[in-house]
Amino acid sequence: MTGAWRGGDEFIFEETWSEPAAGVMSGMARGHQGGQLRVLEYIIIAEETDGVMMRFKHFNGDYSTWEKDGAVVALSLTTVTDNDVTFSADPPSETVKSIRYWMPTSKTLQADVVLFEDGAEGGFSLLFNRFND
């Protein structure tokens, strides 16, 4: 996952992931469309006492948060194989049930996001291409 990734056509989504150091890997994401910023996200994957956790928050362009009451979305590492990791919430957070990151090729990264909203499961996938190599 380390590196810079970009995906989308009209809605462009970018993620940049640091090399792991001191038990932490950090990521930043930005989504924009038609010259307008739609979302910023700050992500931390960290080794903790109870296992590996992913924590993140979404922000609007004015740094107000999407999550109610300033909450942080927290997911636990539940599956890991070569080039494939899944983080899951148990119970699901306000909306996010799981996120799977996997690499179909060395130059592509896919994120499959499963959401739980209004009692129904849904979601989306993002396919990123590596850039700034």
The first five atom37 places (N, CA, C, CB, O) and aatype in JSON, in Angstrom:
{
  "aatype": [12, 16, 7, 0, 17, 1, 7, 7, 3, 6, 13, 9, 13, 6, 6, 16, 17, 15, 6, 14, 0, 0, 7, 19, 12, 15, 7, 12, 0, 1, 7, 8, 5, 7, 7, 5, 10, 1, 19, 10, 6, 18, 9, 9, 9, 0, 6, 6, 16, 3, 7, 19, 12, 12, 1, 13, 11, 8, 13, 2, 7, 3, 18, 15, 16, 17, 6, 11, 3, 7, 0, 19, 19, 0, 10, 15, 10, 16, 16, 19, 16, 3, 2, 3, 19, 16, 13, 15, 0, 3, 14, 14, 15, 6, 16, 19, 11, 15, 9, 1, 18, 17, 12, 14, 16, 15, 11, 16, 10, 5, 0, 3, 19, 19, 10, 13, 6, 3, 7, 0, 6, 7, 7, 13, 15, 10, 10, 13, 2, 1, 13, 2, 3],
  "atom_mask": [
    [1, 1, 1, 1, 1],
    [1, 1, 1, 1, 1],
    [1, 1, 1, 0, 1],
    [1, 1, 1, 1, 1],
    [1, 1, 1, 1, 1],
    [1, 1, 1, 1, 1],
    [1, 1, 1, 0, 1],
    [1, 1, 1, 0, 1],
    [1, 1, 1, 1, 1],
    [1, 1, 1, 1, 1],
    [1, 1, 1, 1, 1],
    [1, 1, 1, 1, 1],
    [1, 1, 1, 1, 1],
    [1, 1, 1, 1, 1],
    [1, 1, 1, 1, 1],
    [1, 1, 1, 1, 1],
    [1, 1, 1, 1, 1],
    [1, 1, 1, 1, 1],
    [1, 1, 1, 1, 1],
    [1, 1, 1, 1, 1],
    [1, 1, 1, 1, 1],
    [1, 1, 1, 1, 1],
    [1, 1, 1, 0, 1],
    [1, 1, 1, 1, 1],
    [1, 1, 1, 1, 1],
    [1, 1, 1, 1, 1],
    [1, 1, 1, 0, 1],
    [1, 1, 1, 1, 1],
    [1, 1, 1, 1, 1],
    [1, 1, 1, 1, 1],
    [1, 1, 1, 0, 1],
    [1, 1, 1, 1, 1],
    [1, 1, 1, 1, 1],
    [1, 1, 1, 0, 1],
    [1, 1, 1, 0, 1],
    [1, 1, 1, 1, 1],
    [1, 1, 1, 1, 1],
    [1, 1, 1, 1, 1],
    [1, 1, 1, 1, 1],
    [1, 1, 1, 1, 1],
    [1, 1, 1, 1, 1],
    [1, 1, 1, 1, 1],
    [1, 1, 1, 1, 1],
    [1, 1, 1, 1, 1],
    [1, 1, 1, 1, 1],
    [1, 1, 1, 1, 1],
    [1, 1, 1, 1, 1],
    [1, 1, 1, 1, 1],
    [1, 1, 1, 1, 1],
    [1, 1, 1, 1, 1],
    [1, 1, 1, 0, 1],
    [1, 1, 1, 1, 1],
    [1, 1, 1, 1, 1],
    [1, 1, 1, 1, 1],
    [1, 1, 1, 1, 1],
    [1, 1, 1, 1, 1],
    [1, 1, 1, 1, 1],
    [1, 1, 1, 1, 1],
    [1, 1, 1, 1, 1],
    [1, 1, 1, 1, 1],
    [1, 1, 1, 0, 1],
    [1, 1, 1, 1, 1],
    [1, 1, 1, 1, 1],
    [1, 1, 1, 1, 1],
    [1, 1, 1, 1, 1],
    [1, 1, 1, 1, 1],
    [1, 1, 1, 1, 1],
    [1, 1, 1, 1, 1],
    [1, 1, 1, 1, 1],
    [1, 1, 1, 0, 1],
    [1, 1, 1, 1, 1],
    [1, 1, 1, 1, 1],
    [1, 1, 1, 1, 1],
    [1, 1, 1, 1, 1],
    [1, 1, 1, 1, 1],
    [1, 1, 1, 1, 1],
    [1, 1, 1, 1, 1],
    [1, 1, 1, 1, 1],
    [1, 1, 1, 1, 1],
    [1, 1, 1, 1, 1],
    [1, 1, 1, 1, 1],
    [1, 1, 1, 1, 1],
    [1, 1, 1, 1, 1],
    [1, 1, 1, 1, 1],
    [1, 1, 1, 1, 1],
    [1, 1, 1, 1, 1],
    [1, 1, 1, 1, 1],
    [1, 1, 1, 1, 1],
    [1, 1, 1, 1, 1],
    [1, 1, 1, 1, 1],
    [1, 1, 1, 1, 1],
    [1, 1, 1, 1, 1],
    [1, 1, 1, 1, 1],
    [1, 1, 1, 1, 1],
    [1, 1, 1, 1, 1],
    [1, 1, 1, 1, 1],
    [1, 1, 1, 1, 1],
    [1, 1, 1, 1, 1],
    [1, 1, 1, 1, 1],
    [1, 1, 1, 1, 1],
    [1, 1, 1, 1, 1],
    [1, 1, 1, 1, 1],
    [1, 1, 1, 1, 1],
    [1, 1, 1, 1, 1],
    [1, 1, 1, 1, 1],
    [1, 1, 1, 1, 1],
    [1, 1, 1, 1, 1],
    [1, 1, 1, 1, 1],
    [1, 1, 1, 1, 1],
    [1, 1, 1, 1, 1],
    [1, 1, 1, 1, 1],
    [1, 1, 1, 1, 1],
    [1, 1, 1, 1, 1],
    [1, 1, 1, 1, 1],
    [1, 1, 1, 1, 1],
    [1, 1, 1, 1, 1],
    [1, 1, 1, 1, 1],
    [1, 1, 1, 1, 1],
    [1, 1, 1, 0, 1],
    [1, 1, 1, 1, 1],
    [1, 1, 1, 1, 1],
    [1, 1, 1, 0, 1],
    [1, 1, 1, 0, 1],
    [1, 1, 1, 1, 1],
    [1, 1, 1, 1, 1],
    [1, 1, 1, 1, 1],
    [1, 1, 1, 1, 1],
    [1, 1, 1, 1, 1],
    [1, 1, 1, 1, 1],
    [1, 1, 1, 1, 1],
    [1, 1, 1, 1, 1],
    [1, 1, 1, 1, 1],
    [1, 1, 1, 1, 1]
  ],
  "atom_positions": [
    [[0.81, -1.21, 0.0], [0.0, 0.0, 0.0], [0.85, 1.26, 0.0], [-0.92, 0.01, 1.19], [0.38, 2.33, -0.37]],
    [[2.09, 1.13, 0.41], [2.95, 2.3, 0.5], [3.04, 3.0, -0.85], [4.35, 1.91, 0.98], [3.21, 2.36, -1.89]],
    [[2.93, 4.32, -0.84], [3.08, 5.09, -2.06], [1.87, 5.97, -2.32], [0.0, 0.0, 0.0], [1.02, 6.16, -1.46]],
    [[1.82, 6.49, -3.53], [0.77, 7.41, -3.94], [-0.12, 6.73, -4.97], [1.36, 8.73, -4.51], [0.36, 6.1, -5.91]],
    [[-1.43, 6.87, -4.78], [-2.42, 6.18, -5.6], [-3.5, 7.16, -6.04], [-3.05, 5.0, -4.82], [-3.86, 8.07, -5.3]],
    [[-4.01, 6.98, -7.26], [-5.08, 7.85, -7.79], [-6.05, 7.01, -8.59], [-4.48, 9.01, -8.66], [-5.66, 6.12, -9.35]],
    [[-7.34, 7.31, -8.42], [-8.37, 6.6, -9.18], [-9.55, 7.48, -9.46], [0.0, 0.0, 0.0], [-9.72, 8.54, -8.85]],
    [[-10.38, 7.05, -10.39], [-11.61, 7.75, -10.72], [-11.54, 8.48, -12.05], [0.0, 0.0, 0.0], [-10.47, 8.65, -12.63]],
    [[-12.71, 8.89, -12.51], [-12.83, 9.65, -13.75], [-13.33, 11.06, -13.44], [-13.78, 8.93, -14.75], [-12.54, 12.0, -13.41]],
    [[-14.61, 11.18, -13.22], [-15.15, 12.5, -12.86], [-14.86, 12.82, -11.4], [-16.66, 12.55, -13.12], [-14.44, 13.94, -11.07]],
    [[-15.07, 11.84, -10.52], [-14.71, 11.99, -9.12], [-13.33, 11.37, -8.95], [-15.78, 11.33, -8.15], [-13.17, 10.16, -9.14]],
    [[-12.35, 12.17, -8.6], [-10.96, 11.71, -8.44], [-10.7, 11.48, -6.96], [-9.94, 12.75, -9.04], [-10.96, 12.35, -6.13]],
    [[-10.2, 10.28, -6.64], [-9.86, 9.98, -5.26], [-8.4, 9.57, -5.2], [-10.77, 8.86, -4.69], [-7.95, 8.73, -5.98]],
    [[-7.66, 10.18, -4.28], [-6.22, 9.92, -4.14], [-5.92, 9.48, -2.72], [-5.39, 11.18, -4.51], [-6.5, 10.0, -1.77]],
    [[-5.03, 8.53, -2.58], [-4.54, 8.12, -1.26], [-3.02, 8.07, -1.32], [-5.12, 6.73, -0.83], [-2.44, 7.65, -2.32]],
    [[-2.4, 8.52, -0.24], [-0.94, 8.45, -0.09], [-0.65, 7.76, 1.22], [-0.28, 9.88, -0.14], [-1.15, 8.18, 2.27]],
    [[0.17, 6.69, 1.18], [0.49, 5.89, 2.36], [1.97, 5.94, 2.65], [0.04, 4.44, 2.16], [2.8, 5.79, 1.75]],
    [[2.31, 6.17, 3.91], [3.71, 6.19, 4.35], [4.24, 4.77, 4.54], [3.86, 7.0, 5.66], [3.48, 3.81, 4.64]],
    [[5.56, 4.68, 4.59], [6.2, 3.43, 4.99], [5.9, 3.2, 6.47], [7.77, 3.47, 4.72], [5.85, 4.17, 7.24]],
    [[5.68, 1.96, 6.89], [5.49, 1.72, 8.33], [6.75, 2.08, 9.11], [5.11, 0.24, 8.58], [7.86, 1.8, 8.67]],
    [[6.57, 2.69, 10.27], [7.68, 3.02, 11.18], [7.12, 3.11, 12.59], [8.39, 4.37, 10.77], [6.04, 3.65, 12.8]],
    [[7.85, 2.58, 13.54], [7.47, 2.63, 14.96], [6.08, 2.07, 15.2], [7.53, 4.07, 15.48], [5.35, 2.54, 16.08]],
    [[5.7, 1.05, 14.42], [4.42, 0.39, 14.61], [3.23, 1.14, 14.03], [0.0, 0.0, 0.0], [2.09, 0.79, 14.32]],
    [[3.49, 2.16, 13.21], [2.41, 2.98, 12.65], [2.62, 3.2, 11.16], [2.31, 4.33, 13.38], [3.74, 3.41, 10.69]],
    [[1.52, 3.15, 10.42], [1.5, 3.53, 9.01], [0.41, 4.58, 8.88], [1.24, 2.26, 8.05], [-0.7, 4.38, 9.38]],
    [[0.69, 5.7, 8.23], [-0.32, 6.75, 8.1], [-0.67, 6.95, 6.64], [0.18, 8.06, 8.72], [0.14, 6.74, 5.73]],
    [[-1.92, 7.36, 6.43], [-2.41, 7.61, 5.09], [-3.23, 8.89, 5.06], [0.0, 0.0, 0.0], [-3.83, 9.29, 6.05]],
    [[-3.23, 9.51, 3.9], [-4.05, 10.69, 3.67], [-4.83, 10.47, 2.38], [-3.17, 12.0, 3.6], [-4.32, 9.87, 1.44]],
    [[-6.04, 10.96, 2.35], [-6.87, 10.81, 1.17], [-7.54, 12.14, 0.83], [-7.92, 9.71, 1.36], [-7.82, 12.96, 1.7]],
    [[-7.78, 12.3, -0.46], [-8.44, 13.52, -0.94], [-9.34, 13.12, -2.09], [-7.39, 14.62, -1.38], [-8.93, 12.39, -3.0]],
    [[-10.58, 13.6, -2.05], [-11.52, 13.37, -3.14], [-11.99, 14.7, -3.7], [0.0, 0.0, 0.0], [-12.38, 15.59, -2.94]],
    [[-11.95, 14.83, -5.02], [-12.4, 16.08, -5.63], [-13.12, 15.81, -6.94], [-11.21, 17.03, -5.86], [-12.91, 14.78, -7.59]],
    [[-13.97, 16.75, -7.32], [-14.77, 16.62, -8.53], [-15.06, 18.01, -9.08], [-16.09, 15.84, -8.26], [-15.47, 18.9, -8.34]],
    [[-14.85, 18.18, -10.36], [-15.15, 19.46, -11.0], [-14.46, 20.64, -10.35], [0.0, 0.0, 0.0], [-15.03, 21.73, -10.28]],
    [[-13.24, 20.45, -9.89], [-12.49, 21.53, -9.26], [-12.92, 21.82, -7.83], [0.0, 0.0, 0.0], [-12.44, 22.79, -7.23]],
    [[-13.8, 21.0, -7.27], [-14.28, 21.21, -5.91], [-13.81, 20.07, -5.0], [-15.82, 21.31, -5.89], [-13.97, 18.89, -5.34]],
    [[-13.24, 20.41, -3.85], [-12.86, 19.43, -2.85], [-14.12, 18.82, -2.25], [-11.97, 20.06, -1.75], [-15.02, 19.55, -1.83]],
    [[-14.2, 17.51, -2.21], [-15.37, 16.82, -1.65], [-15.1, 16.18, -0.31], [-15.87, 15.77, -2.61], [-15.98, 16.13, 0.55]],
    [[-13.86, 15.68, -0.11], [-13.55, 15.0, 1.15], [-12.05, 14.95, 1.37], [-14.13, 13.59, 1.16], [-11.27, 14.8, 0.43]],
    [[-11.65, 15.08, 2.63], [-10.29, 14.82, 3.08], [-10.4, 13.72, 4.13], [-9.59, 16.13, 3.66], [-11.4, 13.62, 4.84]],
    [[-9.37, 12.9, 4.23], [-9.39, 11.81, 5.21], [-7.98, 11.61, 5.74], [-9.95, 10.49, 4.58], [-7.01, 11.64, 4.99]],
    [[-7.89, 11.4, 7.04], [-6.61, 11.07, 7.66], [-6.76, 9.69, 8.29], [-6.18, 12.15, 8.73], [-7.71, 9.44, 9.03]],
    [[-5.81, 8.8, 8.0], [-5.91, 7.4, 8.38], [-4.64, 6.98, 9.12], [-6.15, 6.5, 7.14], [-3.53, 7.35, 8.73]],
    [[-4.81, 6.21, 10.19], [-3.67, 5.64, 10.91], [-3.91, 4.15, 11.07], [-3.47, 6.34, 12.3], [-4.98, 3.72, 11.5]],
    [[-2.91, 3.35, 10.71], [-2.91, 1.92, 10.99], [-1.81, 1.71, 12.02], [-2.68, 1.04, 9.67], [-0.66, 2.05, 11.77]],
    [[-2.18, 1.16, 13.18], [-1.21, 1.06, 14.28], [-1.3, -0.28, 15.0], [-1.42, 2.2, 15.28], [-2.37, -0.85, 15.16]],
    [[-0.13, -0.76, 15.41], [-0.07, -1.92, 16.29], [-0.45, -1.46, 17.69], [1.36, -2.59, 16.27], [0.16, -0.55, 18.24]],
    [[-1.47, -2.11, 18.26], [-1.93, -1.77, 19.6], [-1.94, -3.04, 20.44], [-3.35, -1.12, 19.56], [-1.69, -4.13, 19.92]],
    [[-2.21, -2.91, 21.71], [-2.2, -4.04, 22.62], [-3.09, -5.18, 22.15], [-2.63, -3.59, 24.0], [-2.71, -6.35, 22.24]],
    [[-4.28, -4.85, 21.65], [-5.24, -5.88, 21.24], [-5.14, -6.27, 19.78], [-6.62, -5.4, 21.52], [-5.98, -7.04, 19.3]],
    [[-4.15, -5.77, 19.04], [-4.0, -6.1, 17.63], [-3.75, -4.86, 16.8], [0.0, 0.0, 0.0], [-3.45, -3.78, 17.32]],
    [[-3.88, -5.02, 15.51], [-3.65, -3.91, 14.58], [-4.98, -3.22, 14.3], [-3.0, -4.41, 13.24], [-5.97, -3.87, 13.97]],
    [[-4.99, -1.9, 14.45], [-6.2, -1.1, 14.27], [-6.02, -0.07, 13.15], [-6.58, -0.4, 15.58], [-4.93, 0.47, 12.96]],
    [[-7.09, 0.18, 12.43], [-7.17, 1.29, 11.47], [-8.15, 2.29, 12.07], [-7.63, 0.8, 10.02], [-9.27, 1.93, 12.44]],
    [[-7.72, 3.54, 12.16], [-8.59, 4.61, 12.66], [-8.55, 5.76, 11.65], [-8.14, 5.09, 14.09], [-7.5, 6.1, 11.12]],
    [[-9.72, 6.35, 11.39], [-9.75, 7.46, 10.44], [-10.92, 8.38, 10.7], [-9.81, 6.95, 9.01], [-11.89, 8.04, 11.38]],
    [[-10.79, 9.58, 10.13], [-11.82, 10.6, 10.16], [-11.93, 11.22, 8.77], [-11.52, 11.69, 11.23], [-10.94, 11.33, 8.04]],
    [[-13.14, 11.62, 8.43], [-13.39, 12.35, 7.18], [-13.6, 13.82, 7.5], [-14.64, 11.77, 6.42], [-14.19, 14.17, 8.52]],
    [[-13.1, 14.67, 6.62], [-13.23, 16.11, 6.81], [-13.77, 16.75, 5.54], [-11.88, 16.73, 7.2], [-13.48, 16.31, 4.43]],
    [[-14.55, 17.81, 5.72], [-14.95, 18.67, 4.62], [-13.82, 19.64, 4.35], [-16.29, 19.41, 4.94], [-12.84, 19.68, 5.09]],
    [[-13.94, 20.43, 3.31], [-12.92, 21.41, 2.97], [-12.65, 22.43, 4.05], [0.0, 0.0, 0.0], [-11.55, 22.99, 4.1]],
    [[-13.62, 22.68, 4.93], [-13.43, 23.64, 6.02], [-12.95, 22.96, 7.31], [-14.73, 24.4, 6.29], [-12.93, 23.59, 8.37]],
    [[-12.57, 21.68, 7.22], [-12.09, 20.85, 8.34], [-13.18, 20.46, 9.33], [-11.01, 21.57, 9.07], [-12.86, 19.92, 10.4]],
    [[-14.44, 20.72, 9.01], [-15.5, 20.15, 9.83], [-15.56, 18.65, 9.51], [-16.9, 20.86, 9.57], [-15.26, 18.24, 8.39]],
    [[-15.94, 17.84, 10.49], [-15.9, 16.39, 10.29], [-17.24, 15.84, 9.84], [-15.46, 15.7, 11.57], [-18.3, 16.38, 10.16]],
    [[-17.16, 14.75, 9.09], [-18.36, 14.03, 8.68], [-18.96, 13.26, 9.84], [-18.05, 13.09, 7.51], [-20.17, 13.23, 10.02]],
    [[-18.09, 12.63, 10.63], [-18.54, 11.75, 11.7], [-19.19, 12.57, 12.81], [-17.37, 10.93, 12.26], [-18.71, 13.64, 13.17]],
    [[-20.29, 12.07, 13.33], [-21.03, 12.76, 14.37], [-20.2, 12.91, 15.63], [-22.33, 12.03, 14.69], [-19.44, 12.01, 16.0]],
    [[-20.33, 14.04, 16.29], [-19.68, 14.31, 17.58], [-18.17, 14.12, 17.54], [-20.27, 13.41, 18.65], [-17.57, 13.81, 18.56]],
    [[-17.56, 14.29, 16.38], [-16.11, 14.15, 16.26], [-15.6, 12.74, 16.42], [0.0, 0.0, 0.0], [-14.4, 12.54, 16.67]],
    [[-16.47, 11.74, 16.29], [-16.09, 10.34, 16.47], [-15.04, 9.92, 15.44], [-17.32, 9.44, 16.37], [-14.96, 10.48, 14.35]],
    [[-14.25, 8.93, 15.82], [-13.25, 8.33, 14.93], [-13.77, 6.96, 14.52], [-11.85, 8.23, 15.62], [-14.25, 6.21, 15.37]],
    [[-13.67, 6.61, 13.25], [-14.03, 5.27, 12.79], [-12.87, 4.35, 13.15], [-14.34, 5.24, 11.24], [-11.72, 4.64, 12.82]],
    [[-13.17, 3.23, 13.81], [-12.14, 2.28, 14.24], [-12.46, 0.89, 13.72], [-12.02, 2.26, 15.78], [-13.56, 0.37, 13.92]],
    [[-11.48, 0.29, 13.04], [-11.62, -1.06, 12.48], [-10.43, -1.9, 12.91], [-11.73, -1.01, 10.94], [-9.32, -1.39, 13.04]],
    [[-10.64, -3.19, 13.12], [-9.58, -4.12, 13.49], [-9.11, -4.9, 12.27], [-10.05, -5.09, 14.59], [-9.91, -5.24, 11.4]],
    [[-7.83, -5.19, 12.22], [-7.29, -6.05, 11.17], [-7.85, -7.45, 11.38], [-5.72, -6.06, 11.17], [-7.61, -8.06, 12.42]],
    [[-8.59, -7.96, 10.4], [-9.22, -9.28, 10.54], [-8.66, -10.32, 9.58], [-10.7, -9.16, 10.33], [-8.73, -11.52, 9.86]],
    [[-8.11, -9.88, 8.45], [-7.53, -10.81, 7.48], [-6.3, -10.18, 6.88], [-8.56, -11.19, 6.38], [-6.31, -8.99, 6.53]],
    [[-5.24, -10.96, 6.74], [-4.04, -10.47, 6.07], [-3.38, -11.63, 5.32], [-3.04, -9.82, 7.09], [-3.1, -12.68, 5.9]],
    [[-3.14, -11.42, 4.03], [-2.38, -12.33, 3.2], [-1.49, -11.46, 2.32], [-3.32, -13.27, 2.34], [-1.51, -10.24, 2.44]],
    [[-0.71, -12.07, 1.45], [0.13, -11.27, 0.55], [-0.74, -10.32, -0.26], [0.95, -12.19, -0.39], [-1.66, -10.75, -0.96]],
    [[-0.44, -9.05, -0.18], [-1.1, -8.01, -0.97], [-2.61, -7.93, -0.76], [-0.82, -8.24, -2.43], [-3.35, -7.57, -1.68]],
    [[-3.09, -8.27, 0.44], [-4.53, -8.3, 0.69], [-4.77, -8.18, 2.2], [-5.17, -9.61, 0.13], [-4.37, -9.06, 2.96]],
    [[-5.42, -7.09, 2.63], [-5.75, -6.91, 4.05], [-7.2, -6.47, 4.18], [-4.8, -5.88, 4.72], [-7.73, -5.74, 3.34]],
    [[-7.84, -6.92, 5.25], [-9.21, -6.49, 5.54], [-9.28, -6.0, 6.98], [-10.23, -7.65, 5.3], [-8.77, -6.64, 7.89]],
    [[-9.9, -4.85, 7.15], [-10.16, -4.27, 8.46], [-11.67, -4.27, 8.65], [-9.56, -2.81, 8.59], [-12.42, -3.89, 7.75]],
    [[-12.14, -4.71, 9.83], [-13.58, -4.83, 10.08], [-13.95, -4.2, 11.41], [-14.01, -6.3, 10.06], [-13.15, -4.15, 12.34]],
    [[-15.19, -3.73, 11.48], [-15.74, -3.18, 12.71], [-16.71, -4.21, 13.29], [-16.46, -1.8, 12.46], [-17.54, -4.77, 12.58]],
    [[-16.59, -4.44, 14.59], [-17.49, -5.37, 15.25], [-17.83, -4.81, 16.62], [-16.87, -6.79, 15.37], [-17.01, -4.89, 17.53]],
    [[-19.0, -4.24, 16.8], [-20.04, -4.08, 15.79], [-19.67, -2.98, 14.79], [-21.4, -3.76, 16.46], [-18.75, -2.19, 15.05]],
    [[-20.38, -2.91, 13.66], [-20.07, -1.87, 12.68], [-20.16, -0.48, 13.3], [-21.01, -1.96, 11.48], [-21.0, -0.23, 14.17]],
    [[-19.28, 0.41, 12.84], [-19.34, 1.79, 13.31], [-20.63, 2.41, 12.79], [-18.08, 2.61, 12.84], [-21.52, 1.72, 12.31]],
    [[-20.7, 3.69, 12.9], [-21.9, 4.4, 12.45], [-22.3, 3.98, 11.03], [-21.67, 5.92, 12.5], [-23.49, 3.82, 10.75]],
    [[-21.32, 3.81, 10.15], [-21.64, 3.41, 8.78], [-20.68, 2.39, 8.19], [-21.66, 4.63, 7.9], [-21.08, 1.63, 7.3]],
    [[-19.44, 2.33, 8.63], [-18.45, 1.47, 7.99], [-18.42, 0.1, 8.64], [-17.06, 2.12, 8.05], [-18.22, -0.02, 9.85]],
    [[-18.61, -0.95, 7.83], [-18.55, -2.32, 8.33], [-17.16, -2.92, 8.1], [-19.62, -3.19, 7.65], [-16.6, -3.57, 8.98]],
    [[-16.6, -2.7, 6.89], [-15.26, -3.22, 6.61], [-14.64, -2.48, 5.42], [-15.32, -4.74, 6.33], [-15.32, -1.88, 4.6]],
    [[-13.3, -2.57, 5.38], [-12.53, -2.06, 4.24], [-11.49, -3.12, 3.89], [-11.86, -0.67, 4.56], [-10.72, -3.55, 4.75]],
    [[-11.49, -3.52, 2.65], [-10.49, -4.47, 2.15], [-9.6, -3.73, 1.16], [-11.16, -5.73, 1.49], [-10.1, -3.14, 0.2]],
    [[-8.29, -3.75, 1.39], [-7.31, -3.22, 0.44], [-6.59, -4.42, -0.17], [-6.3, -2.23, 1.13], [-6.1, -5.29, 0.55]],
    [[-6.53, -4.47, -1.48], [-5.8, -5.54, -2.14], [-5.21, -5.04, -3.44], [-6.71, -6.76, -2.39], [-5.7, -4.08, -4.04]],
    [[-4.15, -5.7, -3.86], [-3.4, -5.26, -5.04], [-3.54, -6.28, -6.17], [-1.91, -5.04, -4.69], [-2.88, -7.32, -6.15]],
    [[-4.42, -5.98, -7.16], [-4.54, -6.88, -8.31], [-3.22, -7.0, -9.08], [-5.64, -6.38, -9.24], [-2.91, -8.07, -9.62]],
    [[-2.45, -5.9, -9.14], [-1.12, -5.9, -9.76], [-0.22, -5.0, -8.92], [-1.18, -5.41, -11.26], [-0.68, -4.35, -7.99]],
    [[1.07, -4.97, -9.25], [1.99, -4.12, -8.49], [1.73, -2.64, -8.7], [3.43, -4.44, -8.86], [2.24, -1.81, -7.94]],
    [[0.95, -2.29, -9.72], [0.68, -0.87, -10.01], [-0.77, -0.49, -9.77], [1.04, -0.57, -11.45], [-1.18, 0.63, -10.1]],
    [[-1.56, -1.41, -9.19], [-2.96, -1.09, -8.88], [-3.3, -1.51, -7.45], [-3.9, -1.8, -9.89], [-2.8, -2.52, -6.95]],
    [[-4.15, -0.72, -6.83], [-4.63, -0.97, -5.47], [-6.15, -0.8, -5.51], [-3.96, 0.0, -4.41], [-6.65, 0.18, -6.04]],
    [[-6.86, -1.77, -4.95], [-8.31, -1.66, -4.89], [-8.75, -1.59, -3.44], [-8.98, -2.83, -5.61], [-8.22, -2.31, -2.59]],
    [[-9.71, -0.73, -3.16], [-10.33, -0.61, -1.84], [-11.8, -0.97, -2.0], [-10.14, 0.84, -1.23], [-12.54, -0.32, -2.73]],
    [[-12.22, -2.03, -1.29], [-13.63, -2.43, -1.26], [-14.19, -2.04, 0.09], [-13.8, -3.97, -1.53], [-13.75, -2.55, 1.12]],
    [[-15.15, -1.13, 0.09], [-15.71, -0.58, 1.32], [-17.13, -1.1, 1.48], [-15.69, 0.98, 1.3], [-17.96, -0.93, 0.59]],
    [[-17.4, -1.74, 2.62], [-18.75, -2.22, 2.93], [-19.33, -1.28, 3.98], [-18.74, -3.72, 3.44], [-18.74, -1.07, 5.04]],
    [[-20.49, -0.73, 3.67], [-21.17, 0.22, 4.54], [-22.44, -0.4, 5.13], [-21.52, 1.52, 3.76], [-23.0, -1.34, 4.56]],
    [[-22.86, 0.11, 6.25], [-24.11, -0.32, 6.88], [-24.87, 0.95, 7.23], [-23.85, -1.22, 8.15], [-24.54, 1.64, 8.2]],
    [[-25.9, 1.25, 6.45], [-26.66, 2.49, 6.65], [-28.15, 2.19, 6.64], [-26.31, 3.54, 5.57], [-28.64, 1.45, 5.78]],
    [[-28.86, 2.76, 7.58], [-30.31, 2.61, 7.67], [-30.73, 1.14, 7.62], [-30.99, 3.38, 6.55], [-31.73, 0.8, 6.99]],
    [[-29.96, 0.28, 8.3], [-30.31, -1.13, 8.38], [-29.99, -1.96, 7.16], [0.0, 0.0, 0.0], [-30.32, -3.14, 7.11]],
    [[-29.34, -1.35, 6.16], [-29.03, -2.08, 4.93], [-27.53, -2.05, 4.64], [-29.81, -1.5, 3.75], [-26.86, -1.05, 4.9]],
    [[-27.03, -3.14, 4.11], [-25.62, -3.22, 3.74], [-25.45, -2.79, 2.29], [-25.08, -4.65, 3.94], [-26.23, -3.17, 1.42]],
    [[-24.43, -2.0, 2.04], [-24.11, -1.53, 0.69], [-22.62, -1.31, 0.61], [0.0, 0.0, 0.0], [-21.86, -1.9, 1.38]],
    [[-22.2, -0.48, -0.31], [-20.79, -0.16, -0.37], [-20.34, 0.24, -1.76], [0.0, 0.0, 0.0], [-21.15, 0.5, -2.65]],
    [[-19.02, 0.28, -1.93], [-18.43, 0.69, -3.2], [-17.0, 0.2, -3.25], [-18.51, 2.22, -3.38], [-16.41, -0.19, -2.24]],
    [[-16.44, 0.23, -4.45], [-15.03, -0.12, -4.66], [-14.33, 1.03, -5.35], [-14.89, -1.42, -5.5], [-14.92, 1.72, -6.18]],
    [[-13.08, 1.24, -5.01], [-12.22, 2.23, -5.66], [-11.02, 1.51, -6.23], [-11.78, 3.36, -4.66], [-10.37, 0.73, -5.53]],
    [[-10.72, 1.74, -7.48], [-9.53, 1.17, -8.1], [-8.54, 2.3, -8.34], [-9.88, 0.42, -9.42], [-8.84, 3.26, -9.05]],
    [[-7.35, 2.17, -7.74], [-6.32, 3.18, -7.82], [-5.17, 2.69, -8.7], [-5.8, 3.55, -6.42], [-4.89, 1.49, -8.76]],
    [[-4.54, 3.62, -9.39], [-3.29, 3.35, -10.1], [-2.16, 4.06, -9.37], [-3.38, 3.81, -11.6], [-2.33, 5.17, -8.87]],
    [[-1.02, 3.42, -9.32], [0.14, 4.02, -8.68], [0.59, 5.22, -9.51], [1.31, 2.98, -8.51], [0.63, 5.15, -10.74]],
    [[0.94, 6.33, -8.84], [1.51, 7.47, -9.55], [2.67, 8.03, -8.76], [0.45, 8.57, -9.8], [2.87, 7.68, -7.6]],
    [[3.44, 8.89, -9.39], [4.67, 9.46, -8.81], [5.73, 8.41, -8.57], [4.35, 10.17, -7.51], [6.47, 8.5, -7.59]],
    [[5.81, 7.42, -9.44], [6.88, 6.4, -9.32], [8.21, 6.96, -9.72], [6.56, 5.17, -10.17], [9.21, 6.25, -9.69]]
  ]
}
